[in-house]
Amino acid sequence: MEQETDFEAQLQLLTQNIQDLTVQANDDTLMLLSLLRTLEQLHQKIREDVFQKTLPKNRQELYHLLREIEAQGGWPYIPRKSLRFILKNLDLSTPSEPDNKGA
């Protein structure tokens, strides 16, 4: 139980550090993109190198995992935004660059 409490405390600290980095980025798109890429890479590494090895090997373990997922939330997933989403949310009302045809 103490190990679980320590893990949760460390996880909370990590979460706070990530939130602090988000604030530090101060609306800088490239810094935030770097943070998101890092989180995605970490997510993939944990999933592929560690988590998949711990998946259930029998029905009882599968039952316990599914109960945990049901009680605590869904499967962890970090979606990527599509180019369509970005284009859809572009502010097209901003003036475009000047046209140098008349120069």
N, C-alpha and C positions, 0 to 999 in steps of 0.2 A: 504494500500500500504506500509506503514511503517513497519507493521508486516511482510510482505513478504520480504522486504529488510533486516530486522533483521534476519529472518530465513535463507536467502541466505548467509548472513555474517557468521552466526554460522555454517552453513553447510560447507562453505569454510574453516573455522578454523578447524573444525573436519577433513576435508579432508587433510589439511596440517599436523595435528597431526598424522594421520594414515600414511602419507607419511614419516614423521619424524621417526616413529616407524619402518618402513620398512628399512630405512637407518641405524637406530640404530641396527637392527638385524644383519647387516653386513654379509650377506650371510650365516647366521646360519639357517639351514633348520628347526630345531625344533622350533626356535623362530618364524620364518615365518609361520610354520604350526600352531602354537598357535594363531597367529594373524588371519590367515584365518579361523580357527575354531571359534574364537570369532566373527568375522564378519558374518560368516554363521549363528551362533546362534542368533545374533542380528537381522539379516535379517528375520529369521524364526519367532522370537518373534514379531517383528513389523508387519509382514504379518499376522500372526494368531491372535494376540491379539488386534490389532488396525486397520490395513488396511482393512481387510476383512469386518469389521463392517461399513466401509465408502463406500463400493461399491454401485453403482447405484441401486436405487429402482424403477426407471421409465425409459422410453425410452429417455426422454430429458437428464437426467443425464448420461445415458449410451452413448448417442451421444457426449456429451461434454468430457467424459472420453476418448472415442475412438479418438476424434479429438486431444486431448492432447498427447495421445500415438503416434499417427501418426506424429504429429509435432515435438515432443521432443525426440522420441526414443521408443524402444520397452519396453516390460514388464520386470521388474527387475527379474533377475534370477542369482543365483550363482551356476554354474555347479561344480560337483565334477570330479576330474580326476580319470579315472579308473586305475586299476592295470595294465592293458594292455598298457596304455599310458606310465606309469612309466617304465615298463619293456622294452618297445620299445625304450625309450630314455636313457636307461642305457648304460654307456660306457663299453662295454664288452671287450675292448682292455686292460683294466688294469689287471695286473697280479693277479692271484688268490692266496689265502693263501697257504703257503708251505705245501706240502704233507709229513706227518711224517711216511710214510710207511717204508722208509729205515732206520729209527732211531732205 
